[in-house]
Amino acid sequence: MSPIRCLPLFFVLSLIASCGFEFGPLKVDIGTNYVIDQPVDDPDYTQTKHPIVLVHGLNGFDSIFGLDYFHHVPKALEVGGATVFVPKMSSLNTHEVRGEQLIAFLEDQKAIDTSIEKFNLIAHSHGAQTSRYIAAVRPDLIASISTVGGVNKLGSEKAAVITEAYQSIWGTALVEVLFAMMGFLMDNLSAGPAGMPQYPRGAFETVNYEGTEEFNKRFPAGIPDDCDGVAKEEERKVVFKDEETGEDHEVYFYSWGGIGVLTNKLDPLDKILKVTMDRFPDDQNDGTLSRCATHLGMVIKDDYSPMNHTDLTNQALGLIHPNAPNPLTLYRMHANRMKEAGL
């Protein structure tokens, strides 16, 4: 499908995402769960010391025609005083390539605002590896890394399925062309500068089981020894030594995740997550990752339920399960947690 043919679809989705009406005392937002109004008495509830940077995962983007990858998350954080950046990186590429792109973005923001010292990265899915790479090579830029459904201790089952297709010539051609086109569309339709390099095979091999194991051998910081899921306060801080200056830099690590796959009948993304449901040994997964896979540093909670991999970023258009926690509340609570930690 060409970018031109996509325009009507994205226009309709953008209209639905922003549409609302008032009926008497009721304010209705069509099809979404978001609550932007300040829900607590503290007007500075989310005002962290360092800016928050939202790091998207594979097949990700910053914003397309007003639709955010982190749906309404920036505004939910900003209303309580947070400074929020949403950078654009390659939709499909390795953690090193995406990491270097993000480093350039962070340095640009520091150059624009010299009062910025460091950043709090909140990363989804492959954004976890992207962020952890930066902590290892440029710890001077990072105050904390928080992963939401992040590829951390174990790899992605969905990536494992896709990389299996690369075992044949026809499979390689089909998968590479399909995802290269998808990456091209994401790159050219999203708000940030176009021309980001796309490398689908490298992206999926990075986050499958073997790629994640290799990555963790090189960058083990924050990875817990077990999968018990207990929130361990003492595991949240890692000290990195800057090889050039010899300085020590403290980086705080947090993580949370969900369990559940089919959470809203109106959500088209649930159908994609359903593909790998039967490949997990039990129901303790989000359709892409197991509970254990998401663990990093201080595990806040790894079984928010029912929440699948895309619900964690409030996709699609906030269509989550009616009994699930509001994703925006989780981000706001975590910003307050970082604020209390001096971050």
Secondary structure, DSSP 8 states (H G I E B T S, - for coil): --HHHHHHHHHHHHHHHH-EEEETTEEEETT-----S--SS-TTTT--SS-EEEE--TT--SEETTEESSTTHHHHHHTTT--EE-----SS--HHHHHHHHHHHHHHHHHH-TT---EEEEEETTHHHHHHHHHHH-GGGEEEEEEES---SS--HHHHHHHHGGGSHHHHHHHHHHHHHHHHHHHHHSSS-S-----HHHHHHHHSHHHHHHHHHH--TT--SS------GGGSEEEEE-TTT--EEEEEEEEEEE--S---TT-THHHHHHTTGGGSSSS-B-SSSBTGGG--SEEEEEEETT--TTGGGTTTTT---TTS--HHHHHHHHHHHHHHTT-
